[in-house]
């Protein structure tokens, strides 16, 4: 059970986003592609709205700091899994997206377990990765599995930014661990 002060508007929207993930997956695997796309976009909009509300109305909480990126990752990983399984994205892309997120989460957990101070701040590469990953997923759903030049460009942009940001965040995490161990 969450402490009562945790259930503010921003955190409620984050919880809604988490709950929309299985709805999206069920709609998609049952071939309700347009409705699944609407749910995916709605979930994405809740991310923008909850972030704005949290900052604007001072509703930032520890719960939101942890759950907001978790909700984002659940949505992104789920979308790439179903798009990959359906063959709407190349087979190499979902594992790449998932591997990056698992590696970053593992690094985060190692840093936290070491007792080092870690402020989760997205880098410009991380933000560009998110833009490419979301754009690729939305456009692939919009095309219903068809491939065109723009989707191909988005796919390879996603690869470039996913790998670049993964390496960048890994470097940052290693530096934090080294600093906390006194090296």
Long-range contacts (C-beta under 8 A, 24 or more apart in sequence): 2-63, 5-61, 6-61, 6-63, 8-59, 8-61, 9-50, 9-53, 9-57, 9-59, 10-50, 10-51, 10-53, 10-54, 10-57, 10-59, 10-60, 10-61, 10-64, 11-50, 11-59, 11-61, 11-63, 11-64, 11-67, 13-46, 13-49, 13-50, 13-53, 14-46, 14-50, 14-64, 14-67, 14-68, 14-71, 15-67, 15-71, 16-43, 16-46, 17-43, 17-46, 17-47, 17-50, 17-71, 17-72, 17-75, 18-67, 18-70, 18-71, 18-74, 20-46, 20-75, 21-71, 21-74, 21-75, 21-78, 24-75, 24-78, 24-79, 25-78, 25-82, 28-82, 28-86, 29-82, 33-141, 33-144, 36-141, 37-138, 37-141, 37-142, 40-75, 40-79, 40-137, 40-138, 40-141, 41-138, 43-75, 44-75, 44-134, 44-138, 47-71, 47-72, 65-120, 69-120, 72-130, 73-101, 73-105, 76-101, 76-133, 76-134, 76-137, 77-101, 79-137, 79-141, 80-133, 80-137, 83-137, 83-140, 83-141, 86-145, 87-145, 88-140, 88-141, 88-143, 88-144, 88-145, 89-136, 89-137, 89-140, 89-155, 90-155, 93-136, 93-155, 93-158, 93-159, 96-159, 96-162, 96-163, 97-133, 97-158, 97-162, 99-166, 100-162, 100-163, 100-165, 100-166, 103-166, 103-170, 104-166, 104-169, 104-170, 104-173, 107-169, 107-170, 107-173, 107-174, 108-173, 110-173, 110-177, 111-173, 111-176, 111-177, 111-180, 114-177, 114-180, 114-181, 115-180, 116-176, 116-177, 116-179, 116-180, 117-180, 118-176, 123-165, 123-168, 123-169, 123-172, 125-161, 125-164, 125-165, 125-168, 126-165, 126-168, 126-169, 128-161, 128-165, 129-158, 129-161, 129-162, 129-164, 129-165, 132-157, 132-158, 132-161, 132-162, 133-158, 133-161, 133-162
